């Protein structure tokens, strides 16, 4: 009787979850023995969003084109083992500091903090033990307007070399009546630290397997970009986009401009809005789909997957190629702690860091 009762209870909970538009399934076990689940959300319009606990990684978004055909537009890998092997950051949360920090060190309030350095002498994306290589704790939710999950991560004092114990939540939220998902970040620290968070999702509006950006047009409300050195570390100068390949104030093709950008796009564009204010900042169109991105962050790192070389096979069974997708990483500036004129990334005890980014899909 007791076993039957619990079986019925579990079945009822599973039914209630499915009825709310949330479905969970086992996704595998990490090499360290940690179980990982996959969550699939579906709204009233039929849009699906999927993610896994490993790295709080987005793995799919099924969105419609102008003919009503739904296609997955997020690049991902076929299984958990592939996600553990890759250095590609597919769809994962990046922290504690997204982007480059020169010489792997910074000074805050007169105290110099030394971070682990890579082979080029910089710190980047929290390596060598980044947040995208950890299993996050998850709590699913459903409310009147949306469905989704709250991911939590505790990053102890000294983690990745940074001061302060950080408690971080990242919420993935799919709106019930609109093809839009949101990423909401919140964090507190026990000691003065720096923080820069983003999601490294790769997109192709023609479909994750399309392997070309030929049809994509970008309009981005950014009037300046960061000048960088040979290692793509900011010099401190903010340059006008006018007359450069970084001027997307009017819709333009990325593919048509790649010849004028050495190595492809991997650049910080400074958004023309007040720092901290949430606003729509970009419209991207391709294949009968339109994506409108909004954010409270001051910049976006536009990246045209320049490092892809066909060696990784995606979840669609296709080898991912260079310039075959894009990342639109809303964040603060790289190397901000070393530039007094950049928007601050400092986080102090008693403060609460909050940030949000939205991805709204429509037909074009």
N, C-alpha and C positions, 0 to 999 in steps of 0.2 A: 504494500500500500504506500509506504513511504517513498520507495523508488518511483512508483507510478506518479505520485504527487509531484515530485521534483521534475520528472520528465514532462509532465503536463505544464508545470510552471515555466520551464525553459522553452517549451514550444510556444506558449502564450507570449513570452517576452520576445522570441524571435519573430512571431507574427506581428506583434505591435511595432517592432523595429522596422520590419519590412513595410508595414502599412504607413509608417511615417516617412518612408523614402530612404531609409538607411539600411544597408545590407553589409554584413561583415563576413569574412571568410579567412581561413588559415592561409598564410602566404609562405610559411617555411620557418626554419630555425637557423639562427646565425651560427657561425663557427664557434662562437663562445657559448652556445646553448640557449640563446634568448629567443623565445617564440615571437613571431611577427605576424600581425594581421593586416589584411587589406580591407578598406572601407570603400563602398560604392554608394554614392548619393544619387538620387534621381528626383528631379523636381516635377511639378505638374505639367510642364511643357515637354518633358521627355529628355531634357539635358541631363547627362550623367557626368559626375566628377568622381575620380577615384584616387586614393592615396594609400601609402603603407606606413607602418610605424617606424620603419628603419629610415632615419634621417628626416622623418615627417615629410616624406617624398611624394609629390604629386606624380601620378603615373598615367592618367588619362583624363581627357575632357571631350565628351562626344557632343558636338555642336552642329547645328543645321546650316546649310547653305540656302541660297535663294529659292532652290527647288525643293527644300524640305529634307534633303538628304543629310543624315547625320554622320559625321566622320570624327575620329579622334585626332586632335590637333596638338597633343603633347607627346614629345619624344620620350621613350622610356626603354628599359631593358627587359629581357624575357623572364628573369627570375631573381630571387634574392641573392644567389651566389654571384650573379653578374653585377648586381649593385654593390656587393662587398668588394669586388675586384676593381671596379672602375674608379678613375680619378676625375670623371666627367661631371660630377655634381648634379646629375639629372634631377630636376624638379625638387631639390632638397633645400632645407633651411640652412643658411650659411651664417656662422658665428664662431667665436664671439665678435670678430671683426671681419666683415666682408671687404675684400679688396686688399690692396698692397699697403704695407707700412714700411717706409724706408729704413734700411739698416736694422730692421727688426727691433726697433726701440722707439720709445717716445717719452716725453717728460710731461707730467701732470702735477701741478701745484709744487713745482720744484723737485719732484721725485722722479728719477729716471727709471723706467721699467724696461727690462730686457726680455724679449720674446724669442722663441725658437726661430732660427733663420733657415731658409731653404738654401739650395745650392747657389742661388743668385744673391744671397745675403739679405733677403727681405723676408718679412712675414706676410703670409697671404691666406685668407679664408680660414684661419684657425688651425692650419696644419701644424704639426703632423697628426693631431688627434682632433679633427674637426667635428662639429655638431652633426654634419651630414653622415657620419659614420657611427652614430649612436642610435639605440632604440629608445624612442620617446614614450612617455606614459600618455595614455589617451582616455578622454571621456567624451562620449558622443552626446549630442543634444538635438532636440527638435522643439522649435517654438512656432509661433503663428506665422512669422514671416520667412523663416529659414530653417535649414537643417545643416548639421555639420559635426565637427569634433574640435575639442580643445586639447592641444598637445602641451605637455609640461616637461621641462628639463631643469635639473639642478646642476649648475656648474660651480664646483667648489672654489674657494679662495686658492689662487695659484694655478688654476686650470689654464692650460695653454700659455702660462706665464703671466696671465693677467691678475691684478689684485681684485679682491672682493668676491664673495660668494654671490653668484647671480642666480636668481629664480626667474625663469622665463616661461611665458605661455605664448603659444601661437595658435590662433583659431582659424580653421578653414570653414567658411560659411557659404552655402549655396542658397540663393534666394529661391523661394518656392514658385513665384509667378514671373520670374524674369531670368533669362539665361545669363546670369552673373554670379561669379564667385568672388569672395573677398578673403584677404589674408590680414589678420589683425594681430599685432605684436604688443606684448606688454612685458616689462622687466623691472626688477629692483635689484639693488646691489648692497652688500654689507659694508663696502668700502669704496672710496673714489676709484673709478675705472673708466674705460672708454668702451663704447658699444656701437656696432654698426651691423644691422641685420638685413638680410634680403632672402629672396627665393630665387634659385638658379634654374627655373623652369625654361626648357627649350620648346619653342613653338614653331609650327608651320601651318598656316591657315588653309593650305591646300590639302592637308593631311600629313600626319607624322612621317609617312613613308615617301612623301613627294620628292624630297632630296634636292629641292631648288627653291630659291626665293625670287625667281624670275618674275612672277606675277604680283609680288608684294609691293605696296606703296605705303610709305610712312609719312605721317604728319605729326610733328613733335613740337610742343610749345616750349622750345629751349632756344635762348638767344645767345648763349655763351657755351664754351666747352673748356675743359681743363687741358692746358698744355702739359705734356709729359716728356720725360727723358727716354733714353734708349730702353730702359726697363719698364716703361709705361708707368713710372711713378711721377705724380704731379710735381711741377716745378714751383707751383704757387701762383702762376699766372692764369687768369681767366680771359680767354680770347673770344672775340666776336665771331659768330658763325657766318656772318655775311661773306659771300664769295668763297666759301669753303665747302667741302663735301659733307660737312656736319650741319648744314643749314636745311632743316626739314620743316621750317615754319610754313611752307607750302608743300603739299603732298608730292613726294618724289620717290623714285625707285632706288632701293639700296643696291640692287644688282648692277644697275647702270653706273653706279658711282664707285664700285669696288676697285676699279683700275686706278683711281686717284687716291686710294687709302692703302698705304703700305701694310701688307699682311692681313688686311680686312679690318672691319670695325671691332674695336675693343676700347671704347672711349667713353668718358664721362661727359654727359650733356647736362648743363645747368638749367634747370627748369625756371621759366619766367613767371614765377608766382611767389608770394611771401613764404619764407621758410616756416614749415610747420603747418601751413594751411593745406587742407585737402581740396583737390581740384582735378578735373579731367585734364590730362596732359598729353595724350597721344591717341591718334586714330590710325589703325593699320588695316588695310584691305587686301584681300586676295581671294580668288576662287569663289566669289559670291558670298563671302563672309566679311564681316567688319568687327574689329575688336577695338573697344574704347577702354583705355587704361586710365585710372585715376589714382592719385597717391597723395600722401601728406609729406613724402620725402622730398628733399631739395634737388635730387639729381637722379639720372638713370644711366646705368652702364649698358650701352648698346653693343651687343656681341654677336657676330655672325658665324659662330662655331668654327673659327679659323683653325682650331686644333684637331677637328675631325679628319680622319684619314681612311675611312672605310674598314678599319680593323674591328670596330664594335658593331655587332648585329643587334638591331633594335627589336622590340617586341613584335613588330610586324614581319620579321624575318628579312628585313632589308638592311644592308650595310650603310651606316650613316656617313655621309660625305661632307667635305669642306664646303662651307657656304650653303648648306642644305637646310638651315633653320636659323632662328635667332633667339637670343635671350634679351629680355627687357627688364634689367635688374634695378628696381627702384631702391634707392639707398642714400646715405650720406656720402660725402666725397672720400675717395681713397686717401690715405695718409693725412687725414684731417688733424690728428693729434699733433702733427709736426708743422702745422700751418695756422698761425693765430688768426688769419683773415678768413679761414673757412668756417662754415657753420659748425658749432661745437658738437662733439660726440661724447663729451664727458657725462657720466652718470654718477650722482652722489647719493649716499644713504639718505633716506627720507623722500627721495624723488621717485617718480614712476615714469619710466619710458613707455610711450605709446606711439604706435605708428599703424597705418593701414594702407593697403593697396587693393584696388578692385579691377577685375577683368570682366567687362560686359561684352557679350557676343550678340551680334545682330546680323541680319542679312544685308547684302550690298547690291 
